[in-house]
């Protein structure tokens, strides 16, 4: 992957490459992934002891990059603004590097800290950097989460350059009230607040003091969303499988894929569509959650016994070419970009949820979704006597305490149902 960037760097005839005390700063053209607007990012590459760190600059088309890096290009004058912006930012970064070398000896930690203290040390700028980093790494869903959170904050804030220190417990409380006035759900509010916390946590120390950090005991505490936590019983799932649907229609297929998700430990659509035949070993499907691929914790593999119903769904809808690298369900392919993959996964998830909502309403079960499949799996396992440790392993939770919280709502639901059993039938 770095080879493409290196090739871009070799073409950068119009830009400097400077070195001092083993640190090199160069300008590179990253052609690994095209952005939605058809442009590619220009980046500053700092190299030290064989390691590289990249900082974003402008986005350019391939022909514009070629024009900038060829000294005799007639189009170069038309790109004067981009050229000036790149050179100005290069000077700024090299100045920071030189000061670090002079005062304390170079480290990437020192460079990253000083870069975050730059002239755009605003909360929304930090959101944008996080979004770009996630999008560049292919984590499109999480990137969208930060994008929507940033838009909401920008719409609410009266300041164009909201600083980290501006985010106080009072500000967060007022922002929560604003979101509720807009009809946002508890889950959405929780997601936006967790995004702010994730952006602010690394700034504790370098940018803001502990007393300025607005989250925690005695400060603002995030309420976890409780909406949409509906679990089905085995009898209800049986009725879903028996319901008559138009023969040959997509309704049957989407219902079956929902059922497959339930049987596979409530696997989400992102993980389901990424299953390959090589994930099948000795009568089981083994997979890792896509959600945890960019976390620091060890990625655990989740085993799923291939029940007869699972095998039948694979036989019915699976790719007939069962080479190890082939996807089991032929929706994705190796040539797709992360953005294209995300669009297909999102569209299929939406289509399944729409069909399952119709089934739920027809049977009187309420809104059924892929989310319900996961919660139903966990709840039915718990009520069947499975241990929390086993359910935690099946769900891919690294800590059983996470599973305890996951099932808490359903235990409350069960207690309410048990209490109703005390009332004599009239």
N, C-alpha and C positions, 0 to 999 in steps of 0.2 A: 504493500500500500504506500509506503514511503517512497517507492521508486518513482511513482507518478509525480510526486512533489519534487523529487530531486531533478527530474527532467525539466519541470517548470523553472526550477532555480537556475539551471544551466542556460536557459534562454533569457534570463534577466539581465541582458547586456546593458540596459539603461539604468540599472540600479546598483548601488554599492553593496559590497560585502566586506564588513570590517571584522577584525579579530584583535583580541587583547587578552593576555593571561589565560589563553586556552578557551576563551569565549568567542563565538562567532555569531554575528547577526546577519541574516540574508533575507531577501524578499523572494517568496515562492508563489507559484500559481497552482492551487490545489484542484486537480481535475478528477479527483476520486468520485465526487458526487455533484451532479448538477442541481442547482436550486430550482424551485418551482417556476421562477421567471426566466429560466434558461441560462442564467449566469453562473460563474464559478468564483469562489472566494480567493482573493489575494491575501496572503498571510505573511507575517514576520516570523522567521524561524530562528530561535536562539538555541545554539548547540554548545554543549559543555560536557566533557568526559563521555562522549558517545551518546548522550541523551539529548532529546529535542523537546522544546516547548514552543507552541504556536500561538500567536496573537492575531486576531482578525483585523482586516483592513477593508478595502472596498471590494465590491463584486463586479466582475467584468466578463464580457463575452470573449471567446477564444481569439477572435480577430482583433479585438481591442488590446488584449494582452500582447499579441504579436506586434501590433503597431507600437506599443509602448516600449517594447524590449528590442526593437530594431532601430538603431540610431538614425538611419536614413529614410525611415518611413514618412511619407507625406501626410499620413493620417495622425501622426503623433501630436501635432499642434492642436487638433480638435479634441484631444484628451488631456488638455493642460490641467484642468481642475483635478482629475484623478491622479495625474502625475505629481502635482504639488502636494496633494493630500498624503500620498504614499511617502514622499520624501520628508514631509514635515513630521509625520508620525514615526518614521524611521529615526530621525534625529532625536526625537523625544525618548524613544526606547533606548537608543544607544547612549544617550546622556545618563539615563538611569543606570544602565549596566556599568558605565565608567565610574560613576559615583560609588556603586556597591563594591567594585573591585578596589577602588582607592581607600575606602573607609573600613571595610570589614572582610573583604574576600568574597568572591562570587559564590552564591548558591541560588538554585531555582526558587527556593522558598522566599528568599529576600526579594527576588525579582517579582514574583507573583504578588507579594504583599504590596510592594511599591506601585505596581501596575494597578492594583485595586484602589489605591489612594489617589489616582489620577484626577484630572479635571472633571471627569464624568463619574465621580464617586456618588452616584445616585442609586436608589433602590431599583428603579425601572431599568437603568442601564445594566445593573447586575442581573436582573431578570432576563434581559436580552442576551447577555453573554451566556447565561446558563442554557437558555433555549437553543442558541446557535451550537453550543458544544454538544448538547443532546441530539440535535438534528444531524450534526456532522457524524456522530457515532451511530446513527441509524435508529435511535430511540425516539421515534416520531410521536408516539402516544404521550410520553412524558413531556416532550418538548411542547406539544399542544396544550398540555395542562398548564405549564408555565406561561405560555402565550396568552391563554384566556384569563388567567389570574392577573397578569400584568395589565391587560386591557381593562379589567374591572377596576383595578387600583388607579389606573390613569384616568378613567372616567370619574372616579370619586374624588381624587385629590385635586385641590386647587393650585398646588405647586407643580410647575413643570419639571422641577429638579428635586424631587422628594429625596431627602437624605436618610441614611440609616438612623441617625439620632432623632429624626422626626417621628419615628415609629415608636410610640409610647403605649402603655396599657390603655390609656384613655383614647388614643387614636384608634387602636384596634377595636375597642368597645364601640366607638362611634361608627367605625367602618362596618362592624357586624350589624348594627342597627340599620345602617343604610342598605345592606344586602337583604335584610329581612323585609324592609319596606319595598324592595323590588321583587319580592316574592320568591327569593332564592331558598332552596331547601337546606335543611341542616347538613346534608351530605356535601352540597356545593360549598357552603360556608366553611365547613371543616377542611375541605380540599384547598380552598384559597388561603386559609390561615396557615395550613401546614406548608404551603408553598412559600409564604413569607418567612416562616420559621426556618425552612431549609436554606433560604437565601441569607438570612441574618446570622445563623449559627456560626459559619466560618469566619464572620467578621468580628466575633467576640475576641477582644484583645487587640488585634491589629488596628481596628477602626473604631469600635465602640467599647466602652467599659462594661464591666459586669453589671453595674448599677443601671446602665442604659439599656441593657438587654431586656426586652419587654415581656418575655415568656417565662413561665414557671410559677412556683408556689408564691402566693401573695401578689402576683402580677396577673397578666392575662393568661387564661388557661383555655385551651381549645376543647370545645365540646365535640365529641365524636358523633357523626351523623348516624341516625338510626332508621332512616327511611328505607323502604324497599326490602326489609329483611323478612321475607316470607318463605316458609318452608312447607313442602307438601308431604303428605303421608304416602305410605306404600299403596294404599287403596286408591288414592287420588292419582298417583302415577299410573296405576293399572287402568284407570278410567281414561286417562289421556291416550294410552296406547290402543284402547278399544274404540275410541271415538271414530265415527265414519267421516272420512275425508274424500273429496273428489278423486277418483282413481286417475293415476297418471299425472296429477298436478304436483306443483312444488311443495304444497302443504305437507304431504306425506314425507318428503325428503327432509324438509326443515324440522318437522317433528322428530324424525329419526336421528338427525344430527344433535338435536337438543337432548334426546335420550342417551345418545352416545356420550355426550358431555357429562351427564349425570352419572353414568356407569363408570366413567373414567375419573372418578374422584372429584367430579365437578370441574373438570379441566376447562379453562376459558378458551374462547375461539382463537385467540392469538397462538396459544400453545397447540391447540387441536390442529389447526391448519399447517403448523410447522412440523407435525409428526412425519417422520420418514420410515420406510420399511426397516431401516437399520435399527430403529428404536424397539423393534420386536425381538425379544430374546427369550428362548425357552418358555414360550407360552405366556409371556408377559410383555406389556408395553412399559418402557422406561423412558422418562423424559424429565427435563429440568424446566423450571418456570422461566419464561421470558422476562417476567416482571423483575426478577432478581439478578439478571445477567450483568448489570452495571453496579451492583452493590459490592461492598467489601467482604461480605460474609461468603462462606463457602457455599457453592451451588450444590444442593443435594438432588440426587435423582429420585424420582417418585415412581414406584412400581404399581402397575395396574394389571391384575390377572385378566386374561382375555376370556371373558365369559362367552357362552354361545351367542348371546344377543350382540355382543361387540363384534364377534367374528362375522355374523350375518350382515351387519351394517357395512363392514369393510368389504365383504364380498359383493354387496349390492352397489355401493357408491365409490369404492376405492379404485385407485389406478390399477388397471389390469397388468401393467408392467411393474413387477414387484422387485425391481433392482434396489439394492440397499439405499442408494442416494435419492431415490424418487420419493416425493411426497405421497403419503397414503391417500389423501384426498386431493384431487388434481385442481386446486384453486391457485396455488402459487407456483412459480418456477424460478430457477436460479438466476435468470436474466433480469428479474424485477429489481427496481430500486426500493429502499425502505419505504419511501413515500407511496409507491404503487402497492406494496404489500399492505401497508396500513389502510389504504383506501379499500382494498378488496376485503380485508378482515372486518373493517367497520361496516361496509355495505352488507356483508353476509350476516353479521351479528344483528344489524337492524332488521333485515328481512326475517330472520328466525324469530326475533322478539315480536315482530308484528304478527306473524302467524300464531305464535304461542299465546299472545294476548287474546286473539280471537277465540282460541280453544279454551283459555281460562275463563273468559267471559261467558262462553256457551255452557261451560260446566259449572259456573258459579264459584270458581276458585279465585277470581280476581286476576290481577296482572301477573302473568307468568313470563319469565325471562331467562336468559342464560345465567344470570346472577342467582335466580331461584334454584336452578339445577345444582349449583355448588352448595348452597345452603341446605338444600334438601338432602344431598348426599351426607353432609356432616351431621345433620340432625337425626336422620334415620339410623346412621351408625351409632350415634350416642344413645338413642332410645332402644337400640337393639343390644346394648350392653358393651359396646366397644369402649376401650379405654381412651382417655384424652391423649395419651402418648401415641397411640395407634392412629387416631384421627389426625393428630398434628403431623405425623409422618405422611399420611395420605394427602393432606392439603398442602404440604411443602412448607409448613411453618417451622422456622428454626427454633422457636421457643414455645413450649406447651402453654405458657401463659397467654400467648396470642390466641391460641385456640380456645382457652377458657373464656376470653372476652368475646370471641367469635360466636360462641354458643350461649352466652349469657341471656340474650334476648329470648331465645327459644325455650330456655329453662323457665323464664318468667311466663312465657306463653303456656307451657305445660302446667305450671302451678295454677294458673288461672283456669285451665280446663279441668284440672283435678278438683278445684274448688267448686266448679259448677256441678260436678258429679255428686256433691253433697245434697243438692236440692232435689227433693222427691219429684218424680214425674207426675204431672197433673192430668 
